[in-house]
Amino acid sequence: MTFNKNTGRWQTAAVRVMDLLEYQAKALFREVGIPVLPSQCIDASRAIKQLRIPYPIVLKSQVRAAGRGKAGGVRFVENTIDGIAAAQSILDLPISGEYPQVLLAEARYDAQQEIFLAIAIDYQRRCPVLLGSASGGVDTACRQEALQTVAITGEFSPFYGRRLALQMGLDSALVPAIGSIVEKMYRLFISRELNSIEINPLGISANGEVMALDGKIAANDGALGRHPDLQALLQSLPIDRESPNGHQPLVGHSPVTQWFEWGQNQGEIAIVTNRRGLGMATWDLLCQQQGEPLGCLVVDLTTPTQANALAQALEQLTTSGVRAIAINLLADPPQLRAAAEAIAHYVQHRATPPTTPGGEDRVNRPTALTMRALRQRPRRSSPHTVTQPTHPTLFLRLGAAAIATALQADFAHLPVRWAAHSEALAAAAVSLTAQAVRA
């Protein structure tokens, strides 16, 4: 487990995580009794007219990226007219490449003090760890300097929460309230087998009342099968809206494929996955290996058109000029087998490209939609020369090791590289592109 100073969050690359949006995290907070403000989700600026929360309010962009306030994704408004303008501005604002599908309208809260609380797994100590800082909010540097930790080495007791509050240097009158919040956070953390849970900030009013003003929850992808309600929440996560500058899903407006860009989009590695959280984790692993991802394609393997969508996605990625495609899929065995068949068909098809009746090689040309979704690439040959596109190398990680072993037999004669886990997938893809650059 490491602390990312840029995002101000604890993270680990060893476990795949899937982040809930703030309004979904707060719904779980309500279940366990963590106090949250009256709120309402809106999906269009005109919905402000039907707002049931009295003014003044705060409008928050519902994206997973940190730093929403600094990016302009949080606005305070006093009336309906200002609210409509602010809502439209936030809906059209990308934060780390992600456009919000919904906004959270929430009552304002007069906090005299803001603190940071979190629970995460420490994989070195092999136990949950309570995290707390008396300097909550957006100042990550101060938060890190004042950060206190308490390891849960046995059965949880309210003592752990009170101990954290005392270590944070909080007023003794606040210790019982903070201890109660920590106890509820831990109950939610354990009952849902979460990877991490965070409240930042936890606002404290002048009379000592505490309120969770923001929340983040990262679910452990490997435990979702035991928590269908949490899985339903994750599956209901809204898809990015079409951006105003023309960026759209790579494969048209298909409901089973979405294209995401979370960086500068200058890389030569594309990601294909069936879960957005898994795609984000793969992106992070590529960056940790000093790789530069171009974008991530999320394909829904639960639909009847899964094979066609996956094959079409790979065909269009071939025309984009990427050197490697990292395919990281986790699903039930029947879905993985169907995906494997689509991938094998694509690999076999590209090995024998079709020709025109006159014998000239036909080049798969990128569509206008593809070129809007992918960055413009410099030409590597004369504009008068038609060349066959370079086929990217495919790196596969399909499900658990046992499933992958059964599927590998179908790929024995195909030029595909297999990886046992996500870290190996990222390392192999980055190594290939680095060798190509040196060559």
Residue pairs with C-beta under 8 A, 6 or more apart in sequence:
1 10
1 11
1 12
1 120
1 121
1 122
1 123
1 124
1 129
2 10
2 11
2 12
3 9
3 10
3 11
3 144
3 147
4 10
4 11
5 140
5 141
5 144
6 66
6 140
7 66
7 67
7 140
8 66
8 138
8 140
8 143
8 144
8 200
9 66
9 198
9 216
10 118
10 120
10 131
10 196
10 198
11 17
11 284
12 120
12 121
12 123
12 195
13 281
13 284
13 285
13 288
13 423
14 123
14 423
15 121
15 123
15 195
15 220
15 221
15 222
16 220
16 221
16 222
16 277
16 278
16 281
16 330
16 422
17 195
17 196
17 218
17 219
17 220
17 221
17 277
17 280
17 281
18 218
18 219
18 221
18 224
18 234
18 275
18 276
18 277
18 278
19 64
19 216
19 217
19 218
19 219
19 277
19 280
20 28
20 216
20 217
20 218
20 219
20 233
20 234
20 237
21 62
21 63
21 64
21 102
21 237
21 238
22 60
22 62
22 104
22 214
22 215
22 216
23 39
23 41
23 62
23 102
23 104
24 217
24 233
24 237
25 197
25 215
25 216
25 217
26 36
26 39
26 212
26 215
27 233
28 188
28 192
28 217
29 35
29 36
29 184
29 188
29 199
29 212
29 215
30 36
31 188
32 184
32 185
32 187
32 188
33 184
34 181
34 184
34 185
34 188
34 199
34 212
35 209
35 210
35 211
35 212
36 211
36 212
36 215
37 106
37 107
37 109
37 211
37 213
38 53
38 106
38 107
39 53
39 104
39 105
39 106
39 107
40 51
40 52
40 53
40 104
40 105
40 106
41 62
41 102
41 103
41 104
41 105
42 48
42 51
42 87
42 102
42 103
42 105
43 101
43 102
43 103
44 87
44 91
45 84
45 85
45 87
45 88
45 91
46 84
47 87
48 80
48 83
48 84
48 87
48 105
49 80
49 84
51 57
51 80
51 83
51 105
53 105
53 106
53 107
54 107
55 77
55 78
55 79
55 80
55 83
56 76
56 77
56 78
56 108
57 76
57 77
57 83
57 105
57 106
57 107
57 108
58 74
58 75
58 76
58 77
58 105
58 106
58 107
58 108
59 74
59 75
59 76
59 77
59 83
59 86
59 87
59 90
59 103
59 104
59 105
60 68
60 73
60 74
60 90
60 103
60 104
60 105
60 106
60 214
61 68
61 73
61 74
61 90
61 91
61 93
61 95
61 100
61 103
62 100
62 101
62 102
62 103
62 104
62 238
63 73
63 95
63 96
63 98
63 99
63 100
64 98
64 280
65 71
65 95
65 96
65 98
67 95
67 96
67 138
68 74
68 95
69 138
70 138
71 93
71 95
72 89
72 90
72 93
73 90
73 93
73 95
73 100
75 86
75 89
75 90
76 108
77 83
77 86
83 105
87 103
90 100
90 103
91 99
91 100
91 103
91 241
92 99
92 244
93 99
93 100
94 243
96 262
97 260
97 261
97 262
97 263
97 265
98 240
98 260
98 262
99 240
99 241
99 242
99 243
100 241
101 238
101 239
101 240
101 241
102 238
109 203
109 205
109 211
109 213
110 205
110 206
111 201
111 203
111 204
111 205
111 211
111 213
112 204
112 205
112 206
113 134
113 203
113 204
114 136
114 137
114 201
114 202
114 203
114 204
114 213
115 132
115 133
115 134
115 135
115 136
115 168
115 170
115 178
115 201
115 202
115 204
116 131
116 132
116 133
116 135
116 136
116 137
116 143
116 147
116 198
116 199
116 200
116 201
116 202
117 130
117 131
117 132
117 136
117 164
117 178
117 181
117 182
117 185
117 198
117 199
117 200
117 202
118 130
118 131
118 132
118 196
118 197
118 198
118 199
118 200
119 128
119 129
119 130
119 131
119 182
119 185
119 186
119 189
119 194
119 196
119 197
119 198
120 128
120 129
120 131
120 195
120 196
120 197
121 127
121 128
121 129
121 195
121 196
122 128
122 129
122 151
125 151
127 151
127 152
127 153
128 151
128 152
128 186
128 189
128 190
129 149
129 150
129 151
129 152
130 149
130 150
130 151
130 152
130 160
130 161
130 164
130 182
130 186
131 147
131 148
131 149
132 147
132 148
132 149
132 150
132 164
132 165
132 167
132 168
132 178
132 182
133 142
133 143
133 144
133 146
133 147
133 148
133 168
134 146
134 168
134 169
134 170
135 142
135 143
135 145
135 146
136 143
136 200
136 201
136 202
137 143
137 200
137 201
143 200
146 168
148 164
148 167
148 168
150 160
150 163
150 164
150 167
152 160
152 186
156 183
156 186
156 190
158 179
158 180
158 183
160 182
160 186
161 178
161 179
161 180
161 181
161 182
161 183
161 186
162 175
162 176
162 178
162 179
164 178
164 179
164 182
165 174
165 175
165 178
165 179
165 182
166 175
168 178
170 178
173 208
174 204
174 208
174 210
177 208
177 210
178 202
178 210
181 199
181 202
181 210
181 212
185 197
185 199
188 194
188 197
189 197
192 219
192 223
192 227
192 230
193 220
193 223
193 226
193 227
194 217
194 218
194 219
194 220
195 218
195 219
195 220
196 216
196 217
196 218
197 215
197 216
197 217
197 218
198 215
198 216
198 217
199 212
199 213
199 214
199 215
200 214
200 215
200 216
201 213
201 214
202 210
202 211
202 212
202 213
203 210
203 211
203 212
203 213
204 210
204 211
205 211
219 227
219 230
219 234
219 277
221 275
221 277
221 278
221 330
224 230
224 231
224 234
225 231
234 277
237 276
239 258
240 258
240 260
242 248
242 249
246 372
247 261
247 372
247 373
248 259
248 369
248 372
248 373
249 257
249 258
249 259
249 373
250 257
250 258
250 259
250 295
250 297
250 313
250 316
250 317
250 369
250 370
250 373
250 374
251 257
251 259
251 297
251 309
251 312
251 313
251 316
252 369
254 305
254 309
255 300
255 303
256 299
256 300
256 303
256 305
256 306
256 309
257 297
257 298
257 299
257 300
257 309
257 312
257 313
258 276
258 297
258 298
259 295
259 296
259 297
259 298
259 373
260 276
260 279
260 295
260 296
260 297
260 298
261 294
261 295
261 296
262 280
262 283
262 293
262 296
263 283
263 287
263 292
263 293
264 292
265 294
265 295
265 374
265 375
266 292
266 294
266 375
267 286
267 291
267 292
267 293
267 294
267 322
267 433
268 292
268 294
268 321
268 322
268 323
268 324
268 433
268 436
269 286
269 291
269 292
269 293
269 294
269 322
269 323
269 324
269 325
269 326
269 429
269 430
269 433
270 293
270 294
270 295
270 296
270 297
270 317
270 320
270 322
270 324
270 325
270 326
270 392
271 279
271 282
271 283
271 286
271 293
271 295
271 296
271 297
271 325
271 326
271 328
272 296
272 297
272 299
272 310
272 313
272 314
272 317
272 325
272 326
272 327
272 328
272 329
273 279
273 282
273 296
273 297
273 298
273 299
273 327
273 328
273 329
274 298
274 299
274 300
274 301
274 329
274 330
274 331
274 335
274 339
275 298
275 330
276 296
276 298
278 328
278 330
278 422
279 296
279 298
279 328
280 296
281 422
282 296
282 326
282 328
282 422
282 425
282 426
283 293
283 296
285 422
285 423
285 425
285 426
286 292
286 293
286 326
286 426
286 429
286 430
287 293
288 426
289 426
289 427
289 430
290 430
290 434
291 426
291 429
291 430
291 433
292 433
294 320
294 322
294 374
294 375
295 373
295 374
297 313
297 317
299 306
299 309
299 310
299 313
300 306
300 309
301 310
301 329
301 331
301 335
301 336
301 338
301 339
302 331
302 335
303 309
306 335
306 338
306 339
306 342
307 338
307 339
307 341
307 342
307 345
308 342
310 339
310 342
310 343
310 346
311 342
311 345
311 346
314 325
314 342
314 343
314 346
314 394
315 346
315 364
316 366
316 367
316 370
317 325
317 392
318 350
318 364
318 389
318 391
318 392
319 364
319 365
319 366
319 370
319 389
320 366
320 370
320 374
320 377
321 377
321 389
321 390
322 392
323 390
323 392
323 393
323 432
323 433
323 436
324 392
324 393
324 394
324 395
324 429
324 432
324 433
325 392
325 393
325 394
325 395
326 395
326 397
326 425
326 426
326 429
327 343
327 394
327 395
327 396
327 397
327 398
328 397
328 422
328 425
329 336
329 339
329 397
329 398
329 399
330 399
331 339
331 399
333 399
333 403
336 398
336 399
336 403
336 407
337 407
339 398
340 398
340 407
340 410
340 411
341 410
343 394
343 396
343 416
344 410
344 411
344 414
347 394
347 411
347 414
347 415
347 416
348 414
350 391
351 415
353 361
353 362
353 364
353 388
354 362
355 361
355 362
356 362
361 388
363 386
363 387
363 388
363 389
364 389
366 374
381 387
393 415
393 417
393 429
393 432
394 415
394 416
394 417
395 416
395 417
395 418
395 419
395 425
395 428
395 429
395 432
396 404
396 411
396 416
396 417
396 418
396 419
396 425
397 404
397 418
397 419
397 420
397 421
397 422
397 424
397 425
398 404
398 407
399 407
401 420
404 418
404 420
408 418
411 418
417 428
419 425
419 428
